[in-house]
């Protein structure tokens, strides 16, 4: 007879979200391009996983693929699997996917002014998911909306609930998006650039809000961003993407202290606070003293267009450590060392100082 306690332990050990070999394609005038190419990762329960990379690397398309919101045509999920709580989302009928989307999986979209409907009040937009997924009346859903607006820190929520998006500041609109995503208390929150275009004070408030709500609700967070400072503060593990592929994955502390892919090292060198004198390359400056003045080092070149990727490593034309093998053979994503999992896609990884 199966042990009930063992079954609970196994269920808790399984990741909430598991993606394997995901490929998302788009048809263009120049042929079919892969915006997401063989991406695999898992989001454990109750933790935050960060996804970083330059614009166009496939971060947002990965998020839209999880939600099955890729516009078709021209896009389509060509292959791979997306399992949430043991269910294959790609095999679900659209009706069943709608029951999960916005209920068990919430998403904060990248641009709140274009994601919010300008002709409906923010209260109506927060209440919509509550009425749809929880079957509450209009009056009950309105009370839930007021409570959620209060929870995300919007002042006078009983009055703001009747405001339209254009009547709110950028930070308040972002808080409305968070209230919408969390109105049904999801197990997983996908946050796509939740602090973009906000000033640093509002950014800090939004991040603190997400941390507090995560602790209260026990939810997992998939945080998509290009801001390495946000990643350092909030994420347990980090995935670095480039040209639609995962090029490095490691626990946050290990990746910031010892980046092994040359692209990751370049990203860290472009941030002033990660260039302290006498520290390991890319290590964060944490002892409270003012960081030394340093000249920023940019990553030379541009991300190659997806319709004209090089045959070998996709970073080869921007990498100062490239060898002949890099131009002809694409490296596999392999684990380095015997300690905590640290995956890198590189023939000549960055050496770790003794």
PyMOL commands that set and color helices and strands:
alter all, ss='L'
color gray80, all
select helices_A, chain A and resi 4-13+59-66+89-91+94-100+112-115+122-134+138-151+157-160+165-167+170-182+200-217+228-234+252-257+262-269+272-274+306-308+316-318+324-328
alter helices_A, ss='H'
color red, helices_A
select strands_A, chain A and resi 17-28+31-43+48-52+75-84+87-88+105-108+188-192+220-224+237-242+245-251+334-335+343-344
alter strands_A, ss='S'
color yellow, strands_A
deselect
rebuild
show_as cartoon
